[in-house]
Amino acid sequence: MQAYTVQPGDTLGKIAKRFYGDPAKYPLIVAANAIANPDELLVGQSLVIPDAAVAAAGVNAAAPPANLGSKRALSEQRLAKLHPGLASRGRAMLDACAQSGLAIMVTEGLRTWEEQDALYAKGRTVPPIGKKYWVTKAKGGQSFHNFGLAFDIVVLDAIHKDEWDDSHPGWAAAAQIGKQLGLEWGGDWTGFVDRPHYQWRGKLELDQCRTLYASGLQTVWDRVPV
């Protein structure tokens, strides 16, 4: 991912051709920067330019974003409660995935410590009991969800009647886009692999979050870049 400053005479098509060799890939830049009107670029405006690997994932300017209807509205409700830097990247991820023909939805955002403890109890003290029923390894205060610094997604085509298809290629495609937007992906973890999970925490660790949280959620957010 690179940064680019808009120059006189620039259009999104010209910028896309410069970085990707194809002006038709401009929607990726639109999505990554949440540009409301692609025809109104400002000289001096700073843009995030996702790497060419994301552009090669299949962005199609002729295909409008998938109409997710109420699912997009639910995603927005969850993103709206998160740190602004995470929320903006989450929206850009939704848009970029849609432009690539991949439908995703945000399923979890900010989670209270009590809600986290309830998830932790599943499979341990809440039936059915067994490790295969565990949802999380984190108790209350041990997840970035508890501080508005994480969200989970689902690849909609990966949902089956009884479970999610972990082998669906959409997980990797979504991860590629999310990581190019600077998000940390739980699928890269070596311990508890968490493919739906994305977070934006700057340099904060969980113990710092817990200490700062004693002064309020905003105190945590003030330490994380927008």
N, C-alpha and C positions, 0 to 999 in steps of 0.2 A: 504494500500500500504506500502511495506517495502523496505528497501535497503539491498543489499547483496553484499559482496565482493568475487569475484571469488578466489577459493582456488586451490592449485595444484591437478590435477586429475579430476577437475570438467568438466562436459559437461552440455549442456543445458538440456538434458534428465535427468541427475542426479539431477540438481537443481529443475526441474519441479517435479520430484518424491518427493524430500525433502519437497517442499512447498505445493504440490497439491495431492501427493500420486499417481500421474500418469505421467510417463515420456512423454506420447503423448501430453501433454498440453504445451510442450515447445514453440510452436509458439506464445503463448500469451506473453512470455518473449521477444521473438524476436521482436514482434510488439511494445511492450512498450518501448523498448530501441533502435528501429530503427537499429537493427544489420544487417549489410550488408552480412556477411558471418557467419552463425551459427557454422561453424566448426572452427572458429578462435576466441576462447576466450583467454583473457590475464589474467594471474594471477595478482590479485590486482585490476582488472577492477571492477568498481562499477555498479551494475545493479539495476534497479527498478523492484520490484516483485509485480505485481498487486494482490489484495486480492483474496482469494479463491472464493468469490462470483462471480467475473468476470469469473474465470476459469469454474465455474459451468454453465455459460451462454450458453455453447455449442461449445467451440472451438474444431475444428476437424482437426487434423494434416493431415488427408488424403485428405482434401478438399483444393485446392489451393485458394488463394485470388480471389475474384470475379474480372473478367476482365471488368473494367469500361471504358476502352478505353479513349475516349475524355473527359468523365466526370471526370476521375482521373486527366487528364491534366488540366482541368479547376480548379479543387480543388487546384492543385499545384500552378497554377498561382496566386490564391488568397492567399494561405498560404505564398507564397514567399514574400509578401509585409508586413507581420506581424512581430511582435517582435519574435526573434529567439526561445525563450522559448515556446511561444504559437505555433509557426509554427511546432516545433519538436513534440510537444504533439498532434497537429492536425494530423500530418502524422501518428503517432503511433495509434491514434484513428481510422483513416481510415483503417489501416492495421489490427488492432485487430477486428474491425467490420467485415471486409472482411473474416478474418479467422473464424469468428463465423457465416458466411453465411448471414450477414446483409450488404446490399449495401447502402451507404450514399454518399452524395456529398456536398462539401462546396459551398454555394450559395453566401455568402457575407463575405468580410474581411475588409480591410481598407476602410473607407468611409470618404470623405471630409466633412467639416462642411456644405458646400453648398448642397451636396448630402443629408446630414442629414436633413437639413431644408426642402428640397423638399419632403422627405418622411413624415416629420411632417405635411406638408400641405395637404397630401392626406386625404380626408374625412373631412377636416376642411375648407379649402379655395379652394381646388381642387376637382371638382365633380368626382364621386357622393359624396354628403355631408351626413354625418351621422357617429355616433360613431362606428358602425359596420364596417366602411371602414377605420378606423384609422389603420395605420401600426406601429406607434411608439408613445411613449409619450415623446421622447427625441428630443429637438432641437439641432442645431449644437453646439458641444462642451459638450453635455450632455450625450454622449454615449461613451463607451470604444472602439467602432468601430472607432471613430474619432482619436484614438491614437494608432491604430494597436494592440490593446490588446483584441480583440474579433473577433469571426467568427460565422456565422450561417451555419447550415446544413439543408439538407432535407433527409428524409428516402425515397429512390426512390420508394419502393413499396407502399408508402403512398400517392403518387401523383395520383389524379383522374382528370377527365376532367375539372371540374370547381373549385376545391379547394383541400387542403390537408386534409387528414383524421387524425384529432388530436387524435383519439382513437386507432390508429394503435400501436400495441405493440412494434414496432421497435423504437419508440421514447424513451421508458423507457429502452430498451436494450442498445441503443446507449448512453443514459445518464449514465447508470451504468458503462460502459467502460470509458466514458469521465471523470467521477468523480474519478474513480480509478487512472486515470492519473494525478489527481490534478486539473482538470478544474472545474471552477464554472459554474453551469448549471442554465439557466434562468427559467427552469421548476420548480425549487425549490422556486422561488420568490412568495411572498404572495400577492403582488399587481398586477402588470402587468405580468402575467405568459407568459414566452417566451420560448417554448420548443425547437425551433431551435438554441437558443443562448448559446454560451460557451465563457468564458473569463478567462484570466490569467493576474492578475494585481499586484501580490504581496500584499503589504499593501497600495497601492496607492488608494486614493479616487479621484473622478472626479474633485473636486476643485483644488487638487494638480496637477493633469494632466494639467488642463488649465493654471495654473501658470507656470509650467515647459515648456509647449509647446511654450511659448513666446520665448524661447531660442532654439527651434527646436525639432523635433520629437525624435531625438536621446537622447536628454536630459531626456525625459520621459522614454525612454527604459532603460537608464542607471540606473534607480531606481527600475527596475523590474528584479528579478532573472532569469537567463537562465535555 
